[in-house]
Amino acid sequence: MSANPPNLRPDLAPAPVFAGDAPLAARAGQPRIGMVSLGCPKALVDSERILTRLRAEGYAISPDYRGADAVIVNTCGFLDSAKAESLDAIGEALRENGKVLVTGCLGAEPDYITGAHPQVLAVTGPHQYEAVLDAVHRAVPPAPDPFVDLLPATGVSLTPRHYSYLKISEGCNHKCRFCIIPDMRGRLVSRPAHAVMREAEKLVEAGVRELLVISQDTSAYGLDLKHAVSAGRGGREHRAHITDLARDLGSLGAWVRLHYVYPYPHVRDLIPLMAEGLVLPYLDIPFQHADPAVLKRMARPAAAARTLDEIAAWRSVCPDLVLRSTFIVGYPGETEEEFRTLLDWLDEAQLDRVGCFKYENVAGARSNALPDHVPEEVKQDRWERFMEKAQAISAAKLAAKVGSRQQVLVDAVDGEGATCRTMADAPEIDGNLFIDEGFEGLAPGDLVTVEVEEASDYDLWGRPVA
């Protein structure tokens, strides 16, 4: 077990995920595909969908490079550093296997990939499932056997069985100057509400205890569909609106966690659902900055003061509300005064979970052309000062939980103890609660009540109570 480091970035996965397929062993002569999934949870869902389609067509999923007939690398292209990591992963797959197909966000720049790795067999862009399948067919022809190639009802999952990401839309209508995701993934395209609910119902029926709702802009869900109503199981109607969807998902009995929520006015309608216990009292909101001038240069809503009022109003309705956010320091033109405004805002907002990264240029982003880029040493200094303040806030909030009782979800159990999460913790990006005594008999997916006995800057320790 390890403590949560203070600089985790929710835009990037902590490490590549190499998909294994132990429960579904390959039959003799069955073609095998490996998958390396990089980037954010939205990319992970894309990887799961690709693997599910491949399983349905008779492919086995290889747990290592050497056992695969070909390897798919699902890339990230959010930042130049992420692009470099993707190129490294492609290079490793080529060295270890030799037959590599590339997809994902970086696939929107095929020349960039083939310029570095001309040996790749194919390059496809984000969520181009059919194109990926066609490329796999060409590289490794399928050999299906419908009598023995069985696919789990929930498809192939790259997360533990007790939680799952639930993608509700693709794309984004925002035009933030530092971001190229709308160029790579297009404008908002929402899934029909009944389709989201059907997937969620199947996941819960299969034993999923936590649904992590993701998209590029969760608050905007259904806007492109004009909040259309569609019929689901048993003729029940579902409206494509985030408030209605949250209420419907909350009726399934699993934890429901909302990610990437923009603070539009209608977000306040979600808070009563959290107070009622239908949805976890957790909001992941990408504020990015607090100074109005910086937000304007970012082409984001410059309403930091009103945001503080909104946060206060939310907490008045739901005192247990946990707020997570990410911020950029060193944005072009950011002055020391503007940075201090951000620090003062953070003091006032008292956010529970905070991530921060230093601004960097991304090929194609409009922010590259802005004047007065901040020197790297200044970015680093501001990042350290920001994280120091965020760490102190986190430590104080967690110290206040000592002596309280919390319901936790068990993620893993080993010989040292159980690694769990409270309602305030999303997997991979937030903290953990560790149980190092009385954990015998616990298993991943269990919901347990614990008494908190100890706190650090980002994690808790506790013991189970009856």
C-alpha angles and dihedrals in degrees: 000000000000136000122252111261116230098236104057110146116213092204090067130049113239092240140352114280114225107198118229127191106201097146090054105050117197118254123224112292094007113144113241128212127193123209129202110190118198132178136024130354090264089063090047089058089051089053091051091051093049092049092047091054091047092050089051089054093053103265122137120220114239119219093207142030098250094052093053127093087207137355129225116208113200103202139205122222103172096115134012089250089054090050090054090051090051092051089050091052091049090050092050091050090050092051094046100039112005099212108086134167120191128210139154135068096328087053086077085076103051094165090056090055099042091045089062098032112023090170095073112116098219143353124209131174131242119307092357092139098163092050090051091051092048090052092050091049090054094047098040115013113222122249105190125186108191092194096061108018099092122179122205113247091244095047126232115328128199093191128073113281095252098062135036139181115241113202112204102177146004130227134013138249096207121107102206108171095227096050131079097178093106087054091051101038102026132223126328114298113176126201115237110266094239091055092052091048093048091053091047092049092052091049093051091046088054092055104269109154098185131042114199107201111211140174136131091267112011094180091061094055112141096010091117090048090051085240092292120194119231133179122248136178113344091008092289111157122232125191121216096236125112094235093051092042092051090050092049093047090048090059091065095075099240128112109270116203122187120214132187096017116170113213097247114158093256090062087082086070089066094059096073089053088056092047088052092051096243092117128026112265091245130114124185104201122173100219092163094187142355107216110099094219093051091046089051091052088049089051090238129131107284098213105118095141093051089046089060088052090050092050090051091049092049092051091049089060096038112022092182092059114137117206123201124183145160129226139193120221125192095033111170110285095012107153127203088252092053091048091051088052087058092050092048090049091051090052089053098042096047093201115197101217122027134178126185137185135183117253116257132176118257121200108257097018116129091221090072089076095052116113128244102037112197118247116250094242090055091049090052092049092050092046091053093048092047093049091047090058093043090049092052091051091049092048092051093048093049093045088057089060094061107116094022126114118239134184109231136189114225112231102174141358127201138155092287099051146282126308110212142167131223123217086269094062129079116198118269097359106056135045134285139230112224126206112197099166129049094014095126110122095024119125135186110280096031118133109219136177112228136180111230111234105167140019137196130183093287110003142057135214125206149150130243117257129198 
